[in-house]
C-alpha cells in the first residue's frame, strides 16, 4: 500500500488518471455524495470514499506528474533501505535505539 505524500495516510487504492473524477462513473471514484477530498496538489488527489459502512482512502496520481512521483518514491525506498541496513546490533538483531542515537533525532 502507498501513502499520501502530504498527510502520510495509508491509501487502499492508487490509480494514474488524466484528471480528478475522469472518467465519471468509474468505480475507483466511488459514488457521488460518498467521497471527500482529503489532500490535493497539482500531481495527485487523496480522497476518501464510503463503501457501505467502511471508508477507504484512495490516491489519484495525475498523468504527467507520475515520473516525479516515482522518483520521490524510489528515493524514499533507497533511504529506508539504508536505514534498515544500518539499524542493527552487532548480533544482527534490530537496534530499537538507533533513531535515539542518531544526530537527526527530533531535529537535533
JOGIZI-V182366 format. One record per run of one state. SS is the DSSP state (H for helix, E for strand, C for the rest). FROM is the first residue (numbers start at 1). LEN is the number of residues. Records with the same first field share a line. If there is no record, write none. Layout:
SS->FROM-LEN  FROM-LEN
This chain:
C->1-2  4-6  11-2  18-1  20-2  23-4  30-5  41-3  52-2  63-3  87-1  89-5  95-3  102-3  108-1
E->3-1  10-1  13-5  19-1  22-1  35-6  44-8  54-9  88-1  94-1
H->27-3  66-21  98-4  105-3
